[in-house]
Amino acid sequence: MNRHPKMLVALVALTLALLAQTAQAADETIKSPKAGSAEATIEAAFKAALKNDFDAYLETIHPEHKETTDQRNQRKAYEWKRFTNQVKWYLVSESPITYVISRRVPEDKYLKIFVKDQKNKDRMPVPVTLKKDGDGWKIQTSSL
């Protein structure tokens, strides 16, 4: 092992450089996503929040999570209120809507997407869980 310390140092440096590139490549800037994609649903939610249009936001919510008046009222009182106050935190640009995803975690028929906060750079990325709805995706839960 002591015969090739320069080679070992070079190998460690190469490994660290590859790991750094992988971590940087994990962030994905989303702009003009494909219709029906989970990213397009999140974009539609951002547009609704910027316009303060709760009905448009409800269009991005999975039908199972807006069936009752109580479900809709809970979303409006808590999730919507927070989201409209913080929506600009997540956007790189408002026109066109541009945001950054740090990672995706597929979970059976769900998809959890983590959105980066652009204002509070040290904050952990915020999860949005989406569920398939026909050919597209709808939001099940959101911490935006």
N, C-alpha and C positions, 0 to 999 in steps of 0.2 A: 504494500500500500504506500509506503514511504518512497518508493522508487519513482513515482510519477506525480508529485504534488502539483506541478503546473497543469497537468492534464485534468486532475481532479478539480482544481480551481476553475478551469475553463468549462468543464462539464457542469459544475454547479452554477456558474454564471449563465450558461446557455439555458439551463433548466429554469432559472429565475426569469430570464428574458421571455421564454415561451409562456410561462405562467402569467406574466404581466400582460402579454399580448392577448391571451385567452380572456383575462378579466376585462380588458378594454373592449374586446369584440363582443362581450355579452350585452352591452348596451346597444339598443337598436332604436334609431330615430324613426318615428312613424309619421308619415305625411301622405295624404291621399290613399288610404288603405282600400283594398279590394272590397267591393260591396258584398255583404253577407258574412264578412270575417268578424272575428271577435274585436279586432282593432277598429273596424268601422263602427261597431256598436259603442265602443268607448269614445270614439270621435263624436258620434251623435249625442252622447251624454254630455260631453264638453260643450258642444254647440248649444244644447238646451240650457245648460247652466249659465253660459255667457249671455243668453237672451232672457234668463230668468223665466223660462217656460217649463213649468212643472209637468204639464200635459205631454209635452214633447219628451221630457225625461222619462215619464211613465212608459212611453213607447219603447224605450231601451230595456225595460225591466221584464224579466221572464214572467209569463202569465200566471204561474203558480204563486208568485210573490207580490201580486197586486189584485188578487181576486176579491178581497173584502175591503170594505170601507176602512176598517181598522188597520189593515196592512198599508193602504195608501196614506192614511193619516199619520201613521208611525214614520213612514219614509219621509213625508213632507216635514214633519216636526223635527226630525233628528238628522237623518242622512242628507236630505235636500238642503236644509238650512246650513249645515257645515260645508257641503259641496259648493254652494253658490258663493259662500264667503271665501273659499280657498281655490276655486277653479283655476285662477290665473297662476297659482303656484306651480302647477303641473305642466304649463304650456311653454314651449320654446318659442312658439309663434301662434298668434290668433288667426292669421290670414296668410296661408291656409293653416288650419289647425295642425300643429306639430307637437308631438310629445315623445318621451323616451321611455322605452320598456327595458327594465333591467333583466328580467327573466320571465319564462313561462313554465308553469308546472301543470302538465296534463294529469287529470284525475278521473279516469273512467269516462263518463259523459260530461265532465266538467273541465274547465280550463281556468287556472288561476294565473292572472297576469299582474306583474308588479310594475307600477308606474313610478318613475323618479320624480321627486319634488325638485323643481328648478330654483325655487326661492331659498329653501332650507337645505342646502347641499349635503349636510351631514345627516339628515333624516333618513331613516330606513325607507326603501321603496314601499309604496302603498299598494296593498292587494285589492284586486277586483276579481271576484269569482263569477264566471259566466257558465251558462248551461245551454246546451243545444236546444233550439226551437225551430223545427222544420229544417230548412237549409241554412239557417243562420244561427247566431248566438245572441243570447239576452243575458242581462246582468241578474245574478242571483243575490249577491251581496257586494257592497262597495264600501271601502274605507276612504275614498277620495273626499 
